[in-house]
Amino acid sequence: MQRKSYLRRLPPSEPRYTKFQVAMRYFPDDNFATASRKLRRWIHDDPPLNEELRRMGYHTSQKYFSQAHLEVLKEFLGDPLE
């Protein structure tokens, strides 16, 4: 049986970051739930960003962002550390 692409595991050598880690970088003054909700809303409300992430295999049920996903987020939302 073929697994859906969003269920595939990342190779162990590829860095990955939880949605919590990424959300807290963009919204450091918010709690986990609020930061995660805001990041999810930003992705949902930006169709070009949402489409690019999905093109790269991102699915909303994923728990992690790959390094490639982070690069797309930086391109559309800016670097959270700046």
C-alpha positions, 0 to 999 in steps of 0.5 A: 500500500502506498503511503501519502506523501505527507506521511513520509518521514524525513531522512534522519540527516535532514534538520527539522523543526517543530511547528512550536519552535518555528512559531515561537521564533515568529511570536516570542511574546506569545504562549505556545498555543497562541503562537502556533495559531498565529503561524497557522493563520499566517500560512493559511491567509497567504495563498502564494505561501500556502501553495508553495509549501504544499508544492514542497509536500507540506501538509497541515497535519505535519508536526515538523518543518524541514529546512526547505520549508523554513527557507520558504517561510523566510522568503514570504514572512521574513527572518524571525530572528531579525 
